[in-house]
Amino acid sequence: FRPYLDVILEAFGASRLMFGSDWPVCLLAASYTRGLALVREFIFALSADEQAAILGGNAAAFYGIAVPPDALEA
C-alpha cells in the first residue's frame, strides 16, 4: 500500500486526507485493526499535528464537529 499512500499524500497533503474504511467490506482483506495500523505506520514520520489531522481532525473540521484535542492524538 505504501506506493499508493505516497501518491495520495503528495497529491493532496495531510490537510486534505481523512482516515476511513469501508467496513465491513474491508474485512475481506484484513481486520479493521490491521487497516488502521497500516495507516498509523505510514503516517508515523509526519508531525503530530498532521497525524491528528488525518486521523480525525480533518473530518471534524469538514463536518463542523467539535472534538476535544486529546481525542485526536495519534
All heavy atoms as TSV, in Angstrom:
chain	resi	resn	atom	element	x	y	z
A	1	PHE	N	N	0.802	-1.210	0.000
A	1	PHE	CA	C	0.000	0.000	0.000
A	1	PHE	C	C	0.843	1.273	0.000
A	1	PHE	O	O	0.354	2.332	-0.347
A	1	PHE	CB	C	-0.938	0.027	1.211
A	1	PHE	CG	C	-2.101	-0.901	1.058
A	1	PHE	CD1	C	-2.079	-2.164	1.619
A	1	PHE	CD2	C	-3.226	-0.505	0.349
A	1	PHE	CE1	C	-3.154	-3.017	1.481
A	1	PHE	CE2	C	-4.305	-1.341	0.206
A	1	PHE	CZ	C	-4.269	-2.609	0.774
A	2	ARG	N	N	2.088	1.168	0.437
A	2	ARG	CA	C	2.904	2.367	0.586
A	2	ARG	C	C	2.989	3.197	-0.696
A	2	ARG	O	O	2.840	4.420	-0.635
A	2	ARG	CB	C	4.294	2.012	1.093
A	2	ARG	CG	C	5.132	3.266	1.236
A	2	ARG	CD	C	6.144	3.178	2.334
A	2	ARG	NE	N	6.608	4.528	2.570
A	2	ARG	CZ	C	6.468	5.184	3.696
A	2	ARG	NH1	N	5.894	4.606	4.706
A	2	ARG	NH2	N	6.901	6.406	3.826
A	3	PRO	N	N	3.214	2.592	-1.879
A	3	PRO	CA	C	3.286	3.431	-3.086
A	3	PRO	C	C	2.006	4.233	-3.324
A	3	PRO	O	O	2.060	5.383	-3.747
A	3	PRO	CB	C	3.520	2.432	-4.212
A	3	PRO	CG	C	4.098	1.226	-3.553
A	3	PRO	CD	C	3.497	1.189	-2.175
A	4	TYR	N	N	0.870	3.654	-3.025
A	4	TYR	CA	C	-0.405	4.347	-3.212
A	4	TYR	C	C	-0.555	5.476	-2.187
A	4	TYR	O	O	-1.006	6.575	-2.510
A	4	TYR	CB	C	-1.573	3.373	-3.094
A	4	TYR	CG	C	-1.465	2.233	-4.063
A	4	TYR	CD1	C	-1.124	0.957	-3.625
A	4	TYR	CD2	C	-1.676	2.423	-5.425
A	4	TYR	CE1	C	-1.007	-0.097	-4.516
A	4	TYR	CE2	C	-1.556	1.381	-6.332
A	4	TYR	CZ	C	-1.219	0.123	-5.866
A	4	TYR	OH	O	-1.096	-0.907	-6.747
A	5	LEU	N	N	-0.194	5.183	-0.951
A	5	LEU	CA	C	-0.289	6.192	0.099
A	5	LEU	C	C	0.679	7.342	-0.159
A	5	LEU	O	O	0.345	8.501	0.091
A	5	LEU	CB	C	-0.034	5.555	1.466
A	5	LEU	CG	C	-1.073	4.506	1.895
A	5	LEU	CD1	C	-0.651	3.839	3.199
A	5	LEU	CD2	C	-2.452	5.099	2.009
A	6	ASP	N	N	1.872	7.025	-0.679
A	6	ASP	CA	C	2.820	8.084	-1.042
A	6	ASP	C	C	2.213	9.038	-2.070
A	6	ASP	O	O	2.340	10.257	-1.962
A	6	ASP	CB	C	4.110	7.489	-1.609
A	6	ASP	CG	C	5.012	6.870	-0.561
A	6	ASP	OD1	O	4.931	7.259	0.623
A	6	ASP	OD2	O	5.821	5.986	-0.940
A	7	VAL	N	N	1.549	8.470	-3.069
A	7	VAL	CA	C	0.945	9.287	-4.130
A	7	VAL	C	C	-0.156	10.182	-3.576
A	7	VAL	O	O	-0.200	11.376	-3.867
A	7	VAL	CB	C	0.412	8.402	-5.279
A	7	VAL	CG1	C	-0.456	9.214	-6.245
A	7	VAL	CG2	C	1.566	7.753	-6.023
A	8	ILE	N	N	-1.044	9.634	-2.763
A	8	ILE	CA	C	-2.148	10.461	-2.262
A	8	ILE	C	C	-1.658	11.534	-1.293
A	8	ILE	O	O	-2.168	12.643	-1.289
A	8	ILE	CB	C	-3.304	9.640	-1.653
A	8	ILE	CG1	C	-2.857	8.849	-0.442
A	8	ILE	CG2	C	-3.930	8.741	-2.687
A	8	ILE	CD1	C	-3.998	8.251	0.344
A	9	LEU	N	N	-0.642	11.207	-0.479
A	9	LEU	CA	C	-0.104	12.222	0.426
A	9	LEU	C	C	0.548	13.352	-0.370
A	9	LEU	O	O	0.342	14.530	-0.072
A	9	LEU	CB	C	0.898	11.613	1.398
A	9	LEU	CG	C	1.503	12.575	2.416
A	9	LEU	CD1	C	0.434	13.219	3.296
A	9	LEU	CD2	C	2.535	11.865	3.274
A	10	GLU	N	N	1.297	12.997	-1.402
A	10	GLU	CA	C	1.942	14.025	-2.220
A	10	GLU	C	C	0.905	14.855	-2.986
A	10	GLU	O	O	1.027	16.063	-3.108
A	10	GLU	CB	C	2.916	13.389	-3.212
A	10	GLU	CG	C	3.678	14.416	-4.021
A	10	GLU	CD	C	4.715	13.805	-4.938
A	10	GLU	OE1	O	5.246	12.733	-4.612
A	10	GLU	OE2	O	4.980	14.412	-5.986
A	11	ALA	N	N	-0.126	14.197	-3.495
A	11	ALA	CA	C	-1.129	14.897	-4.304
A	11	ALA	C	C	-2.026	15.810	-3.476
A	11	ALA	O	O	-2.369	16.909	-3.917
A	11	ALA	CB	C	-1.985	13.888	-5.064
A	12	PHE	N	N	-2.402	15.372	-2.287
A	12	PHE	CA	C	-3.390	16.112	-1.505
A	12	PHE	C	C	-2.843	16.773	-0.251
A	12	PHE	O	O	-3.432	17.724	0.250
A	12	PHE	CB	C	-4.558	15.201	-1.130
A	12	PHE	CG	C	-5.292	14.663	-2.317
A	12	PHE	CD1	C	-5.139	13.344	-2.707
A	12	PHE	CD2	C	-6.116	15.481	-3.065
A	12	PHE	CE1	C	-5.813	12.851	-3.814
A	12	PHE	CE2	C	-6.789	14.998	-4.174
A	12	PHE	CZ	C	-6.632	13.674	-4.556
A	13	GLY	N	N	-1.767	16.255	0.307
A	13	GLY	CA	C	-1.217	16.796	1.548
A	13	GLY	C	C	-2.012	16.334	2.754
A	13	GLY	O	O	-3.176	15.935	2.644
A	14	ALA	N	N	-1.384	16.395	3.902
A	14	ALA	CA	C	-2.009	15.910	5.138
A	14	ALA	C	C	-3.264	16.689	5.513
A	14	ALA	O	O	-4.160	16.157	6.172
A	14	ALA	CB	C	-0.999	15.953	6.280
A	15	SER	N	N	-3.353	17.928	5.069
A	15	SER	CA	C	-4.511	18.750	5.448
A	15	SER	C	C	-5.777	18.389	4.680
A	15	SER	O	O	-6.856	18.891	5.005
A	15	SER	CB	C	-4.199	20.232	5.250
A	15	SER	OG	O	-4.009	20.514	3.879
A	16	ARG	N	N	-5.664	17.503	3.677
A	16	ARG	CA	C	-6.843	17.129	2.892
A	16	ARG	C	C	-7.135	15.630	2.933
A	16	ARG	O	O	-8.012	15.152	2.218
A	16	ARG	CB	C	-6.659	17.572	1.443
A	16	ARG	CG	C	-6.655	19.098	1.334
A	16	ARG	CD	C	-6.431	19.584	-0.070
A	16	ARG	NE	N	-7.459	19.096	-0.986
A	16	ARG	CZ	C	-7.276	19.001	-2.305
A	16	ARG	NH1	N	-6.133	19.351	-2.844
A	16	ARG	NH2	N	-8.248	18.562	-3.069
A	17	LEU	N	N	-6.426	14.887	3.782
A	17	LEU	CA	C	-6.649	13.447	3.883
A	17	LEU	C	C	-7.442	13.119	5.139
A	17	LEU	O	O	-7.291	13.772	6.163
A	17	LEU	CB	C	-5.319	12.692	3.922
A	17	LEU	CG	C	-4.437	12.810	2.692
A	17	LEU	CD1	C	-3.155	12.003	2.898
A	17	LEU	CD2	C	-5.165	12.342	1.452
A	18	MET	N	N	-8.272	12.083	5.036
A	18	MET	CA	C	-9.034	11.606	6.185
A	18	MET	C	C	-8.938	10.086	6.222
A	18	MET	O	O	-9.086	9.426	5.194
A	18	MET	CB	C	-10.520	11.950	6.047
A	18	MET	CG	C	-10.839	13.394	5.992
A	18	MET	SD	S	-12.643	13.573	5.844
A	18	MET	CE	C	-12.748	15.245	5.257
A	19	PHE	N	N	-8.708	9.561	7.407
A	19	PHE	CA	C	-8.749	8.111	7.561
A	19	PHE	C	C	-10.197	7.668	7.517
A	19	PHE	O	O	-11.082	8.300	8.081
A	19	PHE	CB	C	-8.126	7.663	8.890
A	19	PHE	CG	C	-8.339	6.203	9.152
A	19	PHE	CD1	C	-7.602	5.259	8.474
A	19	PHE	CD2	C	-9.313	5.777	10.038
A	19	PHE	CE1	C	-7.816	3.900	8.677
A	19	PHE	CE2	C	-9.533	4.428	10.253
A	19	PHE	CZ	C	-8.787	3.487	9.575
A	20	GLY	N	N	-10.435	6.579	6.837
A	20	GLY	CA	C	-11.765	5.992	6.789
A	20	GLY	C	C	-11.650	4.542	6.387
A	20	GLY	O	O	-10.559	4.058	6.070
A	21	SER	N	N	-12.738	3.856	6.422
A	21	SER	CA	C	-12.723	2.464	5.994
A	21	SER	C	C	-14.033	2.146	5.290
A	21	SER	O	O	-14.981	2.912	5.339
A	21	SER	CB	C	-12.539	1.528	7.188
A	21	SER	OG	O	-13.765	1.355	7.873
A	22	ASP	N	N	-14.039	1.031	4.636
A	22	ASP	CA	C	-15.259	0.556	4.004
A	22	ASP	C	C	-15.785	-0.658	4.780
A	22	ASP	O	O	-16.288	-1.600	4.218
A	22	ASP	CB	C	-15.033	0.232	2.525
A	22	ASP	CG	C	-13.967	-0.830	2.311
A	22	ASP	OD1	O	-13.294	-1.219	3.292
A	22	ASP	OD2	O	-13.805	-1.270	1.175
A	23	TRP	N	N	-15.623	-0.596	6.106
A	23	TRP	CA	C	-16.092	-1.671	6.968
A	23	TRP	C	C	-17.558	-1.954	6.679
A	23	TRP	O	O	-18.318	-1.019	6.495
A	23	TRP	CB	C	-15.909	-1.269	8.438
A	23	TRP	CG	C	-16.238	-2.366	9.385
A	23	TRP	CD1	C	-15.384	-3.311	9.855
A	23	TRP	CD2	C	-17.508	-2.655	9.944
A	23	TRP	NE1	N	-16.051	-4.157	10.688
A	23	TRP	CE2	C	-17.370	-3.785	10.745
A	23	TRP	CE3	C	-18.776	-2.085	9.834
A	23	TRP	CZ2	C	-18.416	-4.352	11.449
A	23	TRP	CZ3	C	-19.821	-2.639	10.527
A	23	TRP	CH2	C	-19.641	-3.760	11.334
A	24	PRO	N	N	-17.995	-3.146	6.562
A	24	PRO	CA	C	-17.310	-4.413	6.811
A	24	PRO	C	C	-16.629	-5.016	5.577
A	24	PRO	O	O	-16.001	-6.059	5.674
A	24	PRO	CB	C	-18.427	-5.319	7.304
A	24	PRO	CG	C	-19.625	-4.863	6.526
A	24	PRO	CD	C	-19.441	-3.350	6.385
A	25	VAL	N	N	-16.731	-4.361	4.429
A	25	VAL	CA	C	-16.120	-4.913	3.220
A	25	VAL	C	C	-14.618	-5.100	3.402
A	25	VAL	O	O	-14.048	-6.081	2.930
A	25	VAL	CB	C	-16.420	-4.021	1.990
A	25	VAL	CG1	C	-15.721	-4.535	0.753
A	25	VAL	CG2	C	-17.927	-3.930	1.762
A	26	CYS	N	N	-13.967	-4.171	4.114
A	26	CYS	CA	C	-12.514	-4.271	4.300
A	26	CYS	C	C	-12.110	-5.552	5.013
A	26	CYS	O	O	-10.973	-6.002	4.894
A	26	CYS	CB	C	-11.983	-3.061	5.059
A	26	CYS	SG	S	-12.540	-2.950	6.767
A	27	LEU	N	N	-13.040	-6.182	5.722
A	27	LEU	CA	C	-12.723	-7.415	6.439
A	27	LEU	C	C	-12.377	-8.562	5.494
A	27	LEU	O	O	-11.804	-9.558	5.916
A	27	LEU	CB	C	-13.888	-7.819	7.349
A	27	LEU	CG	C	-14.208	-6.821	8.469
A	27	LEU	CD1	C	-15.416	-7.278	9.257
A	27	LEU	CD2	C	-13.009	-6.612	9.380
A	28	LEU	N	N	-12.685	-8.417	4.216
A	28	LEU	CA	C	-12.293	-9.434	3.243
A	28	LEU	C	C	-10.781	-9.485	3.076
A	28	LEU	O	O	-10.225	-10.524	2.733
A	28	LEU	CB	C	-12.963	-9.174	1.887
A	28	LEU	CG	C	-14.488	-9.257	1.871
A	28	LEU	CD1	C	-15.022	-8.794	0.524
A	28	LEU	CD2	C	-14.949	-10.676	2.187
A	29	ALA	N	N	-10.104	-8.356	3.299
A	29	ALA	CA	C	-8.653	-8.285	3.116
A	29	ALA	C	C	-7.897	-8.299	4.450
A	29	ALA	O	O	-6.835	-8.894	4.547
A	29	ALA	CB	C	-8.282	-7.028	2.342
A	30	ALA	N	N	-8.422	-7.644	5.455
A	30	ALA	CA	C	-7.749	-7.551	6.750
A	30	ALA	C	C	-8.729	-7.027	7.787
A	30	ALA	O	O	-9.785	-6.502	7.438
A	30	ALA	CB	C	-6.546	-6.614	6.657
A	31	SER	N	N	-8.357	-7.134	9.037
A	31	SER	CA	C	-9.206	-6.613	10.106
A	31	SER	C	C	-9.161	-5.083	10.103
A	31	SER	O	O	-8.244	-4.466	9.548
A	31	SER	CB	C	-8.718	-7.133	11.462
A	31	SER	OG	O	-7.459	-6.562	11.782
A	32	TYR	N	N	-10.144	-4.474	10.732
A	32	TYR	CA	C	-10.147	-3.017	10.879
A	32	TYR	C	C	-8.885	-2.574	11.612
A	32	TYR	O	O	-8.253	-1.590	11.241
A	32	TYR	CB	C	-11.394	-2.571	11.649
A	32	TYR	CG	C	-11.462	-1.075	11.848
A	32	TYR	CD1	C	-11.991	-0.255	10.860
A	32	TYR	CD2	C	-10.987	-0.492	13.013
A	32	TYR	CE1	C	-12.045	1.120	11.035
A	32	TYR	CE2	C	-11.038	0.885	13.190
A	32	TYR	CZ	C	-11.571	1.683	12.197
A	32	TYR	OH	O	-11.614	3.036	12.366
A	33	THR	N	N	-8.511	-3.323	12.635
A	33	THR	CA	C	-7.318	-3.010	13.411
A	33	THR	C	C	-6.074	-2.998	12.527
A	33	THR	O	O	-5.230	-2.112	12.640
A	33	THR	CB	C	-7.148	-4.018	14.564
A	33	THR	OG1	O	-8.317	-3.977	15.381
A	33	THR	CG2	C	-5.930	-3.708	15.406
A	34	ARG	N	N	-5.963	-3.957	11.620
A	34	ARG	CA	C	-4.809	-4.015	10.726
A	34	ARG	C	C	-4.831	-2.857	9.739
A	34	ARG	O	O	-3.794	-2.276	9.433
A	34	ARG	CB	C	-4.754	-5.353	9.976
A	34	ARG	CG	C	-3.585	-5.467	9.048
A	34	ARG	CD	C	-2.238	-5.395	9.793
A	34	ARG	NE	N	-1.168	-5.207	8.839
A	34	ARG	CZ	C	-0.242	-4.258	8.908
A	34	ARG	NH1	N	-0.225	-3.415	9.904
A	34	ARG	NH2	N	0.686	-4.145	7.990
A	35	GLY	N	N	-5.987	-2.505	9.246
A	35	GLY	CA	C	-6.089	-1.368	8.338
A	35	GLY	C	C	-5.668	-0.072	9.009
A	35	GLY	O	O	-4.927	0.730	8.440
A	36	LEU	N	N	-6.112	0.141	10.232
A	36	LEU	CA	C	-5.724	1.323	10.992
A	36	LEU	C	C	-4.223	1.297	11.272
A	36	LEU	O	O	-3.548	2.320	11.158
A	36	LEU	CB	C	-6.519	1.419	12.298
A	36	LEU	CG	C	-6.166	2.576	13.220
A	36	LEU	CD1	C	-6.322	3.923	12.522
A	36	LEU	CD2	C	-7.019	2.511	14.483
A	37	ALA	N	N	-3.701	0.132	11.628
A	37	ALA	CA	C	-2.263	0.011	11.889
A	37	ALA	C	C	-1.450	0.351	10.648
A	37	ALA	O	O	-0.410	1.012	10.742
A	37	ALA	CB	C	-1.931	-1.398	12.374
A	38	LEU	N	N	-1.918	-0.061	9.492
A	38	LEU	CA	C	-1.232	0.247	8.240
A	38	LEU	C	C	-1.132	1.762	8.035
A	38	LEU	O	O	-0.072	2.284	7.699
A	38	LEU	CB	C	-1.984	-0.410	7.079
A	38	LEU	CG	C	-1.357	-0.333	5.723
A	38	LEU	CD1	C	-1.529	-1.673	5.020
A	38	LEU	CD2	C	-1.987	0.753	4.896
A	39	VAL	N	N	-2.226	2.462	8.277
A	39	VAL	CA	C	-2.232	3.919	8.139
A	39	VAL	C	C	-1.339	4.556	9.197
A	39	VAL	O	O	-0.544	5.455	8.891
A	39	VAL	CB	C	-3.667	4.479	8.209
A	39	VAL	CG1	C	-3.667	6.000	8.303
A	39	VAL	CG2	C	-4.473	4.003	7.017
A	40	ARG	N	N	-1.434	4.091	10.434
A	40	ARG	CA	C	-0.592	4.650	11.501
A	40	ARG	C	C	0.893	4.456	11.187
A	40	ARG	O	O	1.700	5.352	11.439
A	40	ARG	CB	C	-0.933	4.020	12.845
A	40	ARG	CG	C	-2.226	4.523	13.436
A	40	ARG	CD	C	-2.414	3.903	14.821
A	40	ARG	NE	N	-3.643	4.325	15.419
A	40	ARG	CZ	C	-3.792	5.430	16.159
A	40	ARG	NH1	N	-2.779	6.229	16.351
A	40	ARG	NH2	N	-4.952	5.728	16.681
A	41	GLU	N	N	1.255	3.296	10.661
A	41	GLU	CA	C	2.646	3.039	10.279
A	41	GLU	C	C	3.083	4.013	9.188
A	41	GLU	O	O	4.198	4.529	9.212
A	41	GLU	CB	C	2.812	1.604	9.788
A	41	GLU	CG	C	2.689	0.560	10.878
A	41	GLU	CD	C	2.505	-0.854	10.333
A	41	GLU	OE1	O	2.762	-1.090	9.126
A	41	GLU	OE2	O	2.088	-1.733	11.114
A	42	PHE	N	N	2.207	4.278	8.239
A	42	PHE	CA	C	2.541	5.176	7.145
A	42	PHE	C	C	2.725	6.606	7.624
A	42	PHE	O	O	3.647	7.301	7.211
A	42	PHE	CB	C	1.472	5.124	6.053
A	42	PHE	CG	C	1.725	6.096	4.942
A	42	PHE	CD1	C	2.722	5.869	4.019
A	42	PHE	CD2	C	0.987	7.261	4.838
A	42	PHE	CE1	C	2.985	6.778	3.008
A	42	PHE	CE2	C	1.230	8.189	3.832
A	42	PHE	CZ	C	2.236	7.933	2.911
A	43	ILE	N	N	1.849	7.077	8.503
A	43	ILE	CA	C	1.899	8.484	8.917
A	43	ILE	C	C	2.854	8.734	10.082
A	43	ILE	O	O	3.011	9.866	10.519
A	43	ILE	CB	C	0.489	9.035	9.242
A	43	ILE	CG1	C	-0.128	8.337	10.450
A	43	ILE	CG2	C	-0.415	8.948	8.021
A	43	ILE	CD1	C	-1.435	8.953	10.923
A	44	PHE	N	N	3.514	7.699	10.557
A	44	PHE	CA	C	4.410	7.814	11.708
A	44	PHE	C	C	5.448	8.922	11.525
A	44	PHE	O	O	5.783	9.625	12.470
A	44	PHE	CB	C	5.105	6.479	11.976
A	44	PHE	CG	C	6.063	6.514	13.133
A	44	PHE	CD1	C	5.587	6.492	14.435
A	44	PHE	CD2	C	7.431	6.592	12.928
A	44	PHE	CE1	C	6.458	6.539	15.501
A	44	PHE	CE2	C	8.316	6.645	13.996
A	44	PHE	CZ	C	7.829	6.615	15.283
A	45	ALA	N	N	5.956	9.107	10.328
A	45	ALA	CA	C	7.006	10.101	10.063
A	45	ALA	C	C	6.466	11.530	9.980
A	45	ALA	O	O	7.243	12.479	9.982
A	45	ALA	CB	C	7.741	9.749	8.775
A	46	LEU	N	N	5.160	11.685	9.922
A	46	LEU	CA	C	4.560	13.017	9.850
A	46	LEU	C	C	4.538	13.657	11.242
A	46	LEU	O	O	4.663	12.973	12.249
A	46	LEU	CB	C	3.145	12.936	9.292
A	46	LEU	CG	C	2.992	12.320	7.901
A	46	LEU	CD1	C	1.523	12.277	7.506
A	46	LEU	CD2	C	3.808	13.077	6.868
A	47	SER	N	N	4.332	14.952	11.268
A	47	SER	CA	C	4.241	15.639	12.564
A	47	SER	C	C	3.002	15.159	13.328
A	47	SER	O	O	2.062	14.609	12.740
A	47	SER	CB	C	4.155	17.151	12.361
A	47	SER	OG	O	2.881	17.507	11.854
A	48	ALA	N	N	3.005	15.401	14.631
A	48	ALA	CA	C	1.850	15.015	15.464
A	48	ALA	C	C	0.587	15.723	14.984
A	48	ALA	O	O	-0.497	15.119	14.964
A	48	ALA	CB	C	2.124	15.334	16.926
A	49	ASP	N	N	0.698	16.985	14.570
A	49	ASP	CA	C	-0.466	17.726	14.071
A	49	ASP	C	C	-0.991	17.114	12.771
A	49	ASP	O	O	-2.207	17.011	12.585
A	49	ASP	CB	C	-0.122	19.196	13.839
A	49	ASP	CG	C	0.028	19.977	15.140
A	49	ASP	OD1	O	-0.429	19.495	16.200
A	49	ASP	OD2	O	0.612	21.077	15.085
A	50	GLU	N	N	-0.091	16.725	11.881
A	50	GLU	CA	C	-0.519	16.104	10.624
A	50	GLU	C	C	-1.177	14.752	10.875
A	50	GLU	O	O	-2.197	14.423	10.263
A	50	GLU	CB	C	0.674	15.929	9.681
A	50	GLU	CG	C	1.199	17.233	9.126
A	50	GLU	CD	C	2.480	17.070	8.352
A	50	GLU	OE1	O	3.383	16.313	8.805
A	50	GLU	OE2	O	2.596	17.705	7.289
A	51	GLN	N	N	-0.624	13.982	11.792
A	51	GLN	CA	C	-1.220	12.694	12.138
A	51	GLN	C	C	-2.625	12.877	12.704
A	51	GLN	O	O	-3.568	12.182	12.313
A	51	GLN	CB	C	-0.346	11.948	13.150
A	51	GLN	CG	C	0.975	11.477	12.580
A	51	GLN	CD	C	1.811	10.767	13.611
A	51	GLN	OE1	O	1.312	9.908	14.339
A	51	GLN	NE2	N	3.092	11.123	13.685
A	52	ALA	N	N	-2.765	13.825	13.630
A	52	ALA	CA	C	-4.072	14.092	14.235
A	52	ALA	C	C	-5.071	14.568	13.189
A	52	ALA	O	O	-6.254	14.197	13.240
A	52	ALA	CB	C	-3.934	15.123	15.355
A	53	ALA	N	N	-4.602	15.363	12.234
A	53	ALA	CA	C	-5.493	15.837	11.165
A	53	ALA	C	C	-6.016	14.662	10.345
A	53	ALA	O	O	-7.223	14.546	10.109
A	53	ALA	CB	C	-4.758	16.832	10.272
A	54	ILE	N	N	-5.134	13.781	9.936
A	54	ILE	CA	C	-5.527	12.630	9.104
A	54	ILE	C	C	-6.435	11.680	9.873
A	54	ILE	O	O	-7.397	11.135	9.326
A	54	ILE	CB	C	-4.284	11.901	8.572
A	54	ILE	CG1	C	-3.556	12.792	7.560
A	54	ILE	CG2	C	-4.651	10.556	7.942
A	54	ILE	CD1	C	-2.189	12.290	7.133
A	55	LEU	N	N	-6.148	11.482	11.148
A	55	LEU	CA	C	-6.900	10.502	11.933
A	55	LEU	C	C	-8.209	11.042	12.511
A	55	LEU	O	O	-8.898	10.320	13.226
A	55	LEU	CB	C	-6.020	9.943	13.056
A	55	LEU	CG	C	-4.830	9.109	12.578
A	55	LEU	CD1	C	-3.967	8.687	13.753
A	55	LEU	CD2	C	-5.303	7.887	11.799
A	56	GLY	N	N	-8.577	12.260	12.189
A	56	GLY	CA	C	-9.874	12.738	12.656
A	56	GLY	C	C	-10.064	14.236	12.606
A	56	GLY	O	O	-11.186	14.711	12.491
A	57	GLY	N	N	-8.994	14.990	12.721
A	57	GLY	CA	C	-9.115	16.442	12.735
A	57	GLY	C	C	-9.687	17.009	11.452
A	57	GLY	O	O	-10.532	17.913	11.494
A	58	ASN	N	N	-9.245	16.489	10.312
A	58	ASN	CA	C	-9.768	16.976	9.031
A	58	ASN	C	C	-11.254	16.660	8.891
A	58	ASN	O	O	-12.030	17.494	8.414
A	58	ASN	CB	C	-8.987	16.377	7.865
A	58	ASN	CG	C	-7.561	16.879	7.805
A	58	ASN	OD1	O	-7.237	17.927	8.327
A	58	ASN	ND2	N	-6.691	16.102	7.177
A	59	ALA	N	N	-11.653	15.486	9.310
A	59	ALA	CA	C	-13.070	15.111	9.234
A	59	ALA	C	C	-13.901	15.991	10.160
A	59	ALA	O	O	-14.971	16.474	9.775
A	59	ALA	CB	C	-13.254	13.638	9.593
A	60	ALA	N	N	-13.410	16.221	11.376
A	60	ALA	CA	C	-14.134	17.070	12.324
A	60	ALA	C	C	-14.303	18.478	11.763
A	60	ALA	O	O	-15.383	19.063	11.860
A	60	ALA	CB	C	-13.404	17.105	13.667
A	61	ALA	N	N	-13.246	19.008	11.162
A	61	ALA	CA	C	-13.327	20.353	10.581
A	61	ALA	C	C	-14.301	20.383	9.408
A	61	ALA	O	O	-15.118	21.293	9.289
A	61	ALA	CB	C	-11.942	20.811	10.128
A	62	PHE	N	N	-14.241	19.376	8.552
A	62	PHE	CA	C	-15.113	19.329	7.380
A	62	PHE	C	C	-16.584	19.258	7.783
A	62	PHE	O	O	-17.433	19.941	7.213
A	62	PHE	CB	C	-14.758	18.131	6.501
A	62	PHE	CG	C	-15.611	18.006	5.274
A	62	PHE	CD1	C	-15.319	18.745	4.136
A	62	PHE	CD2	C	-16.719	17.175	5.258
A	62	PHE	CE1	C	-16.115	18.646	3.001
A	62	PHE	CE2	C	-17.516	17.075	4.131
A	62	PHE	CZ	C	-17.216	17.809	2.989
A	63	TYR	N	N	-16.883	18.427	8.782
A	63	TYR	CA	C	-18.272	18.245	9.206
A	63	TYR	C	C	-18.701	19.232	10.282
A	63	TYR	O	O	-19.842	19.194	10.743
A	63	TYR	CB	C	-18.492	16.806	9.677
A	63	TYR	CG	C	-18.436	15.818	8.536
A	63	TYR	CD1	C	-17.349	14.971	8.376
A	63	TYR	CD2	C	-19.462	15.754	7.603
A	63	TYR	CE1	C	-17.287	14.078	7.314
A	63	TYR	CE2	C	-19.418	14.864	6.540
A	63	TYR	CZ	C	-18.328	14.039	6.408
A	63	TYR	OH	O	-18.277	13.159	5.363
A	64	GLY	N	N	-17.788	20.108	10.718
A	64	GLY	CA	C	-18.121	21.107	11.733
A	64	GLY	C	C	-18.404	20.513	13.091
A	64	GLY	O	O	-19.274	20.988	13.815
A	65	ILE	N	N	-17.668	19.480	13.434
A	65	ILE	CA	C	-17.861	18.782	14.713
A	65	ILE	C	C	-16.792	19.234	15.699
A	65	ILE	O	O	-15.608	19.213	15.383
A	65	ILE	CB	C	-17.769	17.260	14.511
A	65	ILE	CG1	C	-18.831	16.784	13.527
A	65	ILE	CG2	C	-17.877	16.536	15.840
A	65	ILE	CD1	C	-18.631	15.363	13.069
A	66	ALA	N	N	-17.193	19.628	16.874
A	66	ALA	CA	C	-16.239	19.977	17.927
A	66	ALA	C	C	-15.726	18.694	18.565
A	66	ALA	O	O	-16.509	17.869	19.030
A	66	ALA	CB	C	-16.897	20.858	18.965
A	67	VAL	N	N	-14.420	18.530	18.553
A	67	VAL	CA	C	-13.801	17.334	19.117
A	67	VAL	C	C	-12.721	17.781	20.109
A	67	VAL	O	O	-11.906	18.637	19.778
A	67	VAL	CB	C	-13.139	16.474	18.000
A	67	VAL	CG1	C	-12.473	15.249	18.579
A	67	VAL	CG2	C	-14.173	16.078	16.959
A	68	PRO	N	N	-12.727	17.209	21.313
A	68	PRO	CA	C	-11.671	17.561	22.272
A	68	PRO	C	C	-10.305	17.265	21.673
A	68	PRO	O	O	-10.122	16.221	21.043
A	68	PRO	CB	C	-11.947	16.664	23.475
A	68	PRO	CG	C	-13.355	16.196	23.311
A	68	PRO	CD	C	-13.631	16.208	21.848
A	69	PRO	N	N	-9.317	18.153	21.849
A	69	PRO	CA	C	-7.992	17.957	21.254
A	69	PRO	C	C	-7.345	16.622	21.595
A	69	PRO	O	O	-6.710	16.013	20.745
A	69	PRO	CB	C	-7.165	19.120	21.802
A	69	PRO	CG	C	-8.165	20.148	22.191
A	69	PRO	CD	C	-9.414	19.401	22.582
A	70	ASP	N	N	-7.525	16.141	22.823
A	70	ASP	CA	C	-6.881	14.874	23.204
A	70	ASP	C	C	-7.519	13.670	22.520
A	70	ASP	O	O	-6.942	12.592	22.475
A	70	ASP	CB	C	-6.871	14.690	24.709
A	70	ASP	CG	C	-8.260	14.646	25.318
A	70	ASP	OD1	O	-9.209	15.178	24.711
A	70	ASP	OD2	O	-8.397	14.073	26.410
A	71	ALA	N	N	-8.688	13.832	21.918
A	71	ALA	CA	C	-9.335	12.732	21.209
A	71	ALA	C	C	-8.660	12.457	19.878
A	71	ALA	O	O	-8.861	11.404	19.295
A	71	ALA	CB	C	-10.813	13.048	20.988
A	72	LEU	N	N	-7.844	13.375	19.389
A	72	LEU	CA	C	-7.214	13.239	18.089
A	72	LEU	C	C	-5.736	12.879	18.177
A	72	LEU	O	O	-5.032	12.929	17.187
A	72	LEU	CB	C	-7.375	14.523	17.279
A	72	LEU	CG	C	-8.813	14.942	17.024
A	72	LEU	CD1	C	-8.840	16.280	16.299
A	72	LEU	CD2	C	-9.559	13.889	16.224
A	73	GLU	N	N	-5.273	12.482	19.343
A	73	GLU	CA	C	-3.868	12.119	19.474
A	73	GLU	C	C	-3.578	10.868	18.678
A	73	GLU	O	O	-4.360	9.927	18.669
A	73	GLU	CB	C	-3.510	11.913	20.937
A	73	GLU	CG	C	-3.567	13.197	21.744
A	73	GLU	CD	C	-3.280	13.017	23.204
A	73	GLU	OE1	O	-3.000	11.877	23.630
A	73	GLU	OE2	O	-3.345	14.002	23.927
A	74	ALA	N	N	-2.443	10.868	17.994
A	74	ALA	CA	C	-2.074	9.758	17.110
A	74	ALA	C	C	-1.594	8.550	17.841
A	74	ALA	O	O	-1.179	8.370	18.826
A	74	ALA	CB	C	-1.011	10.210	16.126
